[in-house]
Amino acid sequence: MKLSGPSRRLSIFIGETDQYHHTPLYHEIVARAKEAGLAGASVFRGIEGYGATSRIHTTRILSLSEDLPLVVIIVDTAEKIEAFLPQLDELIAEGLVIIDDVEVIKYVGRAQEQAEAPREAGSEPAPRRHHWGRSS
């Protein structure tokens, strides 16, 4: 799948212990995003934060928390993000959802990128490039 140009970013702020029918909420959101055919979803764990309750959750050793803040980030076209929002209404009892307009510079899977790379007959494949903080 390719995605570039004007897009939308959906940021969902929840707690690590939030559940949906005995399943971690973040997992259910990612699974539903995949089922909906969205371009991708990532879950990030915060090391410290607070939300509507104003109670600070932290990884510091003296005040260990079992409910660290999480953010699920999904980026896709405006139409696909808008179509996904009713599922969040069903899933999220407490949290924060933010939508912003973004510009996607490049989003291409590795297999697709290699297939599209021009090669001359009999030449070696193009060297793999570095992507987002990891060697490929």
C-alpha positions in Angstrom: 0.0 0.0 0.0 1.2 3.5 -0.8 0.2 6.6 1.0 1.5 10.1 0.4 0.3 13.7 0.4 -2.5 15.1 2.6 -3.6 12.6 5.2 -5.0 12.5 8.7 -3.4 11.3 12.0 -5.6 9.8 14.6 -4.0 9.8 18.1 -5.8 7.9 20.8 -4.6 8.5 24.4 -5.6 5.7 26.8 -4.3 3.9 29.9 -2.2 0.7 29.7 -4.8 -1.2 31.9 -7.8 -0.1 29.9 -9.7 -3.2 28.7 -12.4 -4.0 26.1 -14.2 -7.4 26.9 -11.1 -8.7 28.9 -8.7 -7.7 26.0 -6.2 -4.8 26.3 -7.9 -1.8 24.7 -4.9 -0.9 22.6 -4.8 -4.4 21.1 -8.5 -4.2 20.2 -8.0 -0.8 18.5 -5.0 -2.0 16.5 -6.9 -5.2 15.4 -9.9 -3.2 14.3 -7.7 -0.7 12.4 -6.2 -3.7 10.6 -9.6 -5.2 9.8 -10.8 -1.7 8.5 -7.8 -1.7 6.1 -6.2 1.3 7.6 -2.6 2.0 6.5 -1.0 1.2 9.8 -1.2 1.6 13.6 1.5 1.9 16.3 1.2 1.9 20.1 3.6 4.0 22.2 4.0 3.7 26.0 4.6 6.9 27.9 7.0 7.1 30.8 5.0 9.6 32.7 1.7 11.5 32.3 -1.7 12.3 33.7 -5.2 12.6 32.2 -8.7 13.5 33.3 -8.2 12.1 36.8 -5.1 14.4 37.3 -3.3 11.4 38.9 0.3 11.2 37.7 1.3 7.8 36.3 5.1 7.2 36.1 7.8 4.6 35.6 9.9 6.1 38.3 10.9 3.4 40.8 9.6 5.2 43.9 6.1 5.5 42.5 5.6 2.5 40.2 2.4 2.6 38.2 0.5 -0.2 36.6 -1.4 2.2 34.4 1.1 4.0 32.2 -0.2 6.3 29.5 -0.4 4.8 26.0 -1.0 6.5 22.6 -2.3 4.6 19.5 -1.3 6.4 16.3 -3.1 5.7 13.1 -2.4 7.6 9.8 -4.5 7.2 6.6 -6.7 9.2 4.3 -9.3 11.5 5.8 -12.1 9.3 4.5 -10.7 6.2 6.1 -10.1 7.9 9.4 -13.6 9.4 9.5 -15.1 6.0 8.7 -13.2 4.4 11.6 -14.4 6.9 14.3 -17.7 5.1 15.1 -15.7 2.1 16.3 -13.8 4.3 18.8 -17.2 5.4 20.2 -17.9 1.8 21.0 -14.5 1.0 22.4 -13.4 4.0 24.4 -15.1 4.8 27.7 -12.3 7.1 29.0 -9.5 8.7 27.0 -8.7 11.4 24.6 -8.9 11.3 20.8 -7.2 13.8 18.6 -7.3 14.2 14.8 -4.9 16.3 12.9 -4.2 16.9 9.2 -0.7 15.8 8.3 1.4 15.5 5.1 2.8 12.0 4.5 6.1 12.3 2.8 6.6 8.6 2.1 4.9 5.4 3.1 5.8 2.3 1.2 6.2 -1.3 2.4 9.7 -2.9 1.9 8.5 -5.6 -0.5 6.7 -3.0 -2.7 9.7 -0.7 -2.6 12.0 -3.4 -3.8 9.6 -4.5 -6.6 9.3 -0.9 -7.9 13.1 -0.2 -7.8 14.4 0.0 -11.4 17.0 -2.7 -12.2 19.0 -3.5 -15.3 19.0 -7.1 -16.6 21.6 -9.1 -14.8 22.4 -6.4 -12.2 22.5 -6.9 -8.5 19.5 -5.7 -6.4 19.7 -2.2 -5.1 21.3 -2.0 -1.6 18.7 -1.8 1.2 18.3 1.6 2.7 18.0 2.7 6.3 14.4 3.2 7.5 13.1 4.9 10.7 15.9 4.1 13.1 16.6 0.5 12.1 18.8 -1.1 9.4 16.9 -3.0 6.7 
